Amino acid sequence: MTRCAFIIDHALPPGLIANTAAALSMTLGKARPDLVGCDLRDADGIGHPGITTIVMPILVADSEGLRVLRRQAAERESDGLRVIGMTNVAQRAKSYDDYGRRLAATRQEDLRYLGLCLYGPAALVRSLTGSLPLLK
């Protein structure tokens, strides 16, 4: 059984929280297109594109908590955990090329994570995120 969780910095303004979750979702969807269901139709025959087939809770942590969680999660990637991060470098970039240049010039310890997406074995995701509160 697999599980997904988004963990976002609770200090971000609402617009950046939404943007971070959206960006992480797109990256997860690219990596795992099987998580998007088939297109459906309503009772009037109107089409609706497929949406996620899994629950994706939005949890919160502070900046330091995200840094620690990113490090812990990275250590578990060999156990099947997928880790996707959204950083301040990505948020500030004016284009993807700009992001690539800025990221290449930034050391890991200088990155500030705005959010993470963890996807993988349910027990593993729960063990890393079980104590985090839901976004409210």
Salt bridges, closest charged atoms under 4 A:
ASP9 OD2 - ARG112 NH2 2.72
ASP34 OD2 - ARG32 NH2 2.47
ASP42 OD2 - HIS48 NE2 2.93
GLU64 OE1 - ARG67 NE 3.89
ASP79 OD2 - ARG76 NE 2.61
ASP98 OD2 - ARG102 NE 3.04
GLU109 OE2 - ARG107 NE 3.26
